[in-house]
Amino acid sequence: MGHTLLQIVDWLLWIPLAASTLYILFFALASMFSGRAKKKEEHDEHHSFLVLFPAYKEDKVITGSVQSVMQQDYPKEHFHVAVISDHMEASTNEQLSALGANVLVPHFDKSSKAKALQFAMENETWGTNKEKCKVVILDADNVVEPDFLRRLNDVCHEGHRAIQCHRTAKNSNNGISTLDGVSEEINNSLFRRGHSRVGLSAVLIGSGMCFDHDLFSQDVKELHSAVEDRELDGLLALQRVGIHYVDDIMVYDEKVSSSENFQRQRQRWITGQVQTLLMMLRHLPAALLKGNVNYVDKTLQQALIPRSLLLLFTPPLAVVFTVLSFIPALAPYLSPLRWWLLLAAECLAIFIAIPGRLRIAAMRHALLVPRMAWTMAKNVVHVRLKDKEFHHTTHTVEN
């Protein structure tokens, strides 16, 4: 009886870890394959771009971000910048107005990015042809290159209704920010590039996003949670709108550089992951019946065990079951090799997903990984399913 119970525990622990590992290994391998090379065509016809900056207490970074957009080598009459200035200083608003941005000042009882975007779509009065207008979402700390809109215009002419650009780190001032940037690139490999390579919809990341005006103005009304990007991701999948990933249009994003910000950010993420899973499960049976592969895939993503927890739990469990296998009475019932193969698969998936240019930096700060993983594990205990409050991450790196 004891042997049977031990085997059950062994498999109950191994199966969910293995399922998450196989998922990331598959898409890590897929990310290695080259996509079909498309000839980049420059178009004389210009889409109009409404660039939105939701900004909550972002006085330190927002001016430089807006400047990077105002300096685009794109016809001025074809793009407009609006900043949703939530709890920012009057002097900052004046600077933004002087740069040419339209400053929208909401008064929320409880702030959130979803509310800011809804407010912008309800109050932005820029006159333009909505059929040819695209809405671009950038975070207050994001900066872009001068050809950002010009290159995005060329991609929009390919007919995509939802686009995710390549968000990448703009700072690596310490080990935490370096590993945060590495984590971002792993996500790009797995959930954007890898998915695109096998014909699946990429995953939104919260900024560096571009949508058809009519699509976004319709869907933004449905956002009610503190994880608006995940919620929007699910809505688009439900409507069978695929998200196109553009690997070579960069959006530079600040990475967290303090333990406090890291802990707060990861707690928000893991809470959002669980909340999104529960929201998406309601539509999963219908998606399965209708063959909505992207919706099923995005629901599975919310059920994945975070990579840091895979690396936190698998090594000690491999050691425990290896030690137990040396007990003669238990040896016939255990297969520790299975655990070591699982650990090897996890390491291989993560190694492949890290861009070559970042592997040395990742190894240099690898000793921080257990501490960061332990922070994630503690966050699991503090998941509050009804928590819909906006948790702001403080930005400190000036643009």
Summary of the structure (lengths in Angstrom):
residues: 399
radius of gyration: 22.5
end to end distance: 63.4
largest distance: 78.5
contacts: 1257
relative contact order: 0.15
helix: 56%
strand: 13%
